[in-house]
Amino acid sequence: MTVTWETLGWEQVAAGVGRCRLPVWDCTVGLIVGEDCAFVVDTGSSPEEGARVREGAQRLAGRAVTGVVLTHPHFDHVFGAAAFGPVPVFAADGAQAVYREGREEMYADAVHNGLDAAAARAAADALVRPGEYVRDVTALARGAGREILLVRIGPGHTAHDLAVVVPGDPTVVFCGDLVEESGEPQAGPDAVGAQWPAALDRLLELGGEDAVYVPGHGAVVDAGFLRRQRHELAVRFGARESTA
């Protein structure tokens, strides 16, 4: 059988760019393939799930994964990173202490949300500390015609949210959980609600009107969806409405 995005359960959203919706928490993982690179965006909720993501990504890319980007430090997005071995791992600057000291909080959150306690314990113990932290914008240029921008968005869903922008036709923006389509955006104790709407303004500036926006949970959306969710967040958290 020919390997395609669809046969492996992935959705292609642009040339060389796709995503997979994982079971249970409907968490999105992304894949960006260039001439000599294969970057995975988020990694799932356990090393076992991460291994399945890695296998699928490598079959689609035709090469080993060359880097991992973590959009924010929540268990369902980062616990799978241990399965990727010694590759560069990127996260938003400011999150160092979370990855250094926050494994017990991640473990407790995972168990609270239904992950088996033994699996959560093993995943927390294997938690990967990123080696590269993005202060503002980091450009990853790999291969002909392929550019990947890692952008530290700032506070919103968490205090340390990172977006991934893949310029092209269309441009693709991986939003992490700054955007959710399958339900109301989840705001835990580490959310910064007053600044969350402004984070969506930044995503819209980065992607533009015609971009494909990939949420952390749910179906791919457009700029109109982001504007509507931005309004809902502003009402929810009492933030200033956009003048755009």
C-alpha positions as semicolon CSV with decimal commas, in nm:
position;residue;x (nm);y (nm);z (nm)
1;M;0,000;0,000;0,000
2;T;0,125;0,347;-0,087
3;V;0,184;0,556;0,224
4;T;-0,022;0,875;0,219
5;W;-0,134;1,117;0,488
6;E;-0,483;0,968;0,474
7;T;-0,379;0,603;0,496
8;L;-0,189;0,679;0,818
9;G;-0,478;0,877;0,968
10;W;-0,322;1,221;0,915
11;E;-0,474;1,526;0,747
12;Q;-0,265;1,717;0,494
13;V;-0,338;2,091;0,518
14;A;-0,072;2,223;0,277
15;A;0,217;2,084;0,075
16;G;0,441;1,901;0,319
17;V;0,235;2,013;0,618
18;G;-0,020;1,808;0,808
19;R;-0,160;1,708;1,141
20;C;-0,312;1,416;1,329
21;R;-0,588;1,427;1,591
22;L;-0,500;1,186;1,869
23;P;-0,762;0,981;2,057
24;V;-0,903;1,047;2,406
25;W;-0,818;1,419;2,441
26;D;-0,842;1,504;2,069
27;C;-0,499;1,664;2,090
28;T;-0,343;1,776;1,762
29;V;0,013;1,689;1,662
30;G;0,164;1,844;1,351
31;L;0,427;1,751;1,094
32;I;0,626;1,987;0,872
33;V;0,840;1,822;0,604
34;G;1,114;1,995;0,406
35;E;1,383;1,878;0,171
36;D;1,608;1,784;0,463
37;C;1,389;1,821;0,771
38;A;1,088;1,675;0,951
39;F;0,962;1,876;1,247
40;V;0,688;1,745;1,478
41;V;0,464;1,993;1,660
42;D;0,357;1,855;2,000
43;T;0,391;1,489;2,089
44;G;0,089;1,343;2,267
45;S;0,015;1,231;2,620
46;S;0,267;0,953;2,685
47;P;0,593;0,809;2,551
48;E;0,390;0,525;2,395
49;E;0,166;0,772;2,212
50;G;0,472;0,974;2,116
51;A;0,630;0,661;1,965
52;R;0,324;0,611;1,746
53;V;0,338;0,975;1,639
54;R;0,709;0,942;1,560
55;E;0,654;0,627;1,354
56;G;0,377;0,787;1,148
57;A;0,572;1,110;1,100
58;Q;0,883;0,925;0,984
59;R;0,688;0,713;0,737
60;L;0,528;1,025;0,589
61;A;0,852;1,224;0,582
62;G;1,068;0,937;0,457
63;R;1,334;1,029;0,712
64;A;1,391;1,049;1,086
65;V;1,230;1,332;1,277
66;T;1,482;1,618;1,297
67;G;1,318;1,832;1,567
68;V;1,025;1,871;1,804
69;V;0,832;2,189;1,888
70;L;0,621;2,206;2,206
71;T;0,351;2,471;2,191
72;H;0,288;2,480;2,567
73;P;0,371;2,273;2,877
74;H;0,059;2,060;2,928
75;F;0,080;1,682;2,962
76;D;-0,128;1,595;2,655
77;H;0,113;1,792;2,435
78;V;0,454;1,717;2,593
79;F;0,452;1,375;2,762
80;G;0,523;1,203;2,430
81;A;0,849;1,391;2,369
82;A;1,055;1,122;2,542
83;A;0,991;0,894;2,245
84;F;1,183;1,111;1,997
85;G;1,535;1,058;2,126
86;P;1,819;1,309;2,097
87;V;1,668;1,569;1,861
88;P;1,642;1,946;1,921
89;V;1,333;2,030;2,128
90;F;1,196;2,387;2,116
91;A;0,965;2,564;2,360
92;A;0,876;2,920;2,457
93;D;1,127;3,113;2,663
94;G;1,009;3,150;3,021
95;A;0,891;2,791;3,047
96;Q;1,225;2,662;3,175
97;A;1,107;2,637;3,536
98;V;0,792;2,449;3,433
99;Y;0,993;2,178;3,260
100;R;1,253;2,175;3,536
101;E;1,023;2,175;3,839
102;G;0,670;2,108;3,718
103;R;0,664;1,735;3,655
104;E;0,453;1,663;3,966
105;E;0,193;1,919;3,862
106;M;0,183;1,765;3,515
107;Y;0,151;1,419;3,666
108;A;-0,140;1,530;3,886
109;D;-0,312;1,703;3,594
110;A;-0,274;1,394;3,376
111;V;-0,427;1,166;3,640
112;H;-0,706;1,416;3,709
113;N;-0,791;1,412;3,339
114;G;-0,802;1,033;3,321
115;L;-0,455;0,912;3,227
116;D;-0,368;0,586;3,402
117;A;-0,164;0,667;3,712
118;A;0,119;0,428;3,628
119;A;0,143;0,562;3,274
120;A;0,132;0,918;3,402
121;R;0,407;0,842;3,655
122;A;0,633;0,694;3,388
123;A;0,568;0,984;3,151
124;A;0,634;1,246;3,418
125;D;0,956;1,075;3,520
126;A;1,068;1,075;3,155
127;L;0,967;1,439;3,095
128;V;1,196;1,599;2,837
129;R;1,343;1,940;2,907
130;P;1,364;2,143;2,587
131;G;1,712;2,248;2,487
132;E;1,607;2,548;2,275
133;Y;1,390;2,831;2,407
134;V;1,236;3,088;2,174
135;R;1,251;3,445;2,305
136;D;1,073;3,615;2,015
137;V;1,093;3,460;1,668
138;T;1,319;3,175;1,559
139;A;1,339;3,094;1,189
140;L;1,414;2,737;1,088
141;A;1,505;2,731;0,719
142;R;1,553;2,377;0,597
143;G;1,544;2,280;0,232
144;A;1,436;2,453;-0,085
145;G;1,130;2,671;-0,037
146;R;1,064;2,572;0,322
147;E;1,070;2,809;0,616
148;I;0,937;2,747;0,965
149;L;0,888;3,031;1,212
150;L;0,862;2,963;1,584
151;V;0,695;3,259;1,754
152;R;0,670;3,319;2,126
153;I;0,317;3,453;2,156
154;G;0,323;3,528;2,528
155;P;0,057;3,470;2,793
156;G;-0,280;3,327;2,699
157;H;-0,378;2,963;2,740
158;T;-0,064;2,938;2,953
159;A;0,205;3,186;3,048
160;H;0,433;3,039;2,781
161;D;0,255;2,979;2,450
162;L;0,445;2,916;2,126
163;A;0,300;2,922;1,774
164;V;0,445;2,765;1,460
165;V;0,402;2,949;1,130
166;V;0,474;2,782;0,796
167;P;0,462;3,049;0,522
168;G;0,323;2,930;0,192
169;D;0,011;2,906;-0,018
170;P;-0,167;2,871;0,209
171;T;0,025;2,977;0,519
172;V;-0,033;2,734;0,805
173;V;-0,037;2,844;1,171
174;F;-0,018;2,583;1,446
175;C;-0,189;2,759;1,736
176;G;-0,157;2,511;2,021
177;D;-0,438;2,550;2,273
178;L;-0,463;2,924;2,220
179;V;-0,735;2,808;1,980
180;E;-0,975;2,519;2,033
181;E;-1,249;2,415;1,793
182;S;-1,396;2,104;1,956
183;G;-1,509;2,286;2,270
184;E;-1,470;2,602;2,474
185;P;-1,102;2,689;2,523
186;Q;-0,985;2,534;2,847
187;A;-0,849;2,774;3,108
188;G;-0,659;2,612;3,394
189;P;-0,478;2,778;3,682
190;D;-0,188;2,872;3,454
191;A;-0,406;3,058;3,201
192;V;-0,370;3,435;3,168
193;G;-0,720;3,524;3,055
194;A;-0,679;3,900;3,038
195;Q;-0,405;3,863;2,775
196;W;-0,549;3,569;2,584
197;P;-0,750;3,777;2,330
198;A;-0,435;3,975;2,243
199;A;-0,259;3,645;2,176
200;L;-0,521;3,565;1,912
201;D;-0,466;3,910;1,761
202;R;-0,099;3,815;1,722
203;L;-0,190;3,486;1,554
204;L;-0,408;3,673;1,306
205;E;-0,125;3,916;1,234
206;L;0,111;3,627;1,171
207;G;-0,117;3,426;0,947
208;G;-0,340;3,677;0,776
209;E;-0,686;3,641;0,634
210;D;-0,615;3,343;0,408
211;A;-0,413;3,125;0,644
212;V;-0,509;2,780;0,767
213;Y;-0,519;2,781;1,148
214;V;-0,461;2,449;1,323
215;P;-0,604;2,445;1,678
216;G;-0,473;2,239;1,965
217;H;-0,802;2,048;1,970
218;G;-1,059;2,016;1,694
219;A;-1,095;2,081;1,324
220;V;-0,883;2,320;1,119
221;V;-1,032;2,672;1,119
222;D;-1,003;3,005;0,937
223;A;-0,941;3,367;1,037
224;G;-1,312;3,429;1,093
225;F;-1,323;3,156;1,356
226;L;-1,026;3,315;1,537
227;R;-1,199;3,652;1,543
228;R;-1,516;3,498;1,687
229;Q;-1,321;3,305;1,950
230;R;-1,123;3,620;2,033
231;H;-1,453;3,802;2,101
232;E;-1,579;3,515;2,318
233;L;-1,256;3,516;2,520
234;A;-1,271;3,893;2,566
235;V;-1,626;3,864;2,702
236;R;-1,533;3,567;2,919
237;F;-1,230;3,732;3,076
238;G;-1,333;4,097;3,063
239;A;-1,053;4,185;2,824
240;R;-1,042;4,480;2,585
241;E;-1,219;4,425;2,254
242;S;-1,012;4,438;1,939
243;T;-1,033;4,747;1,721
244;A;-0,949;4,544;1,410
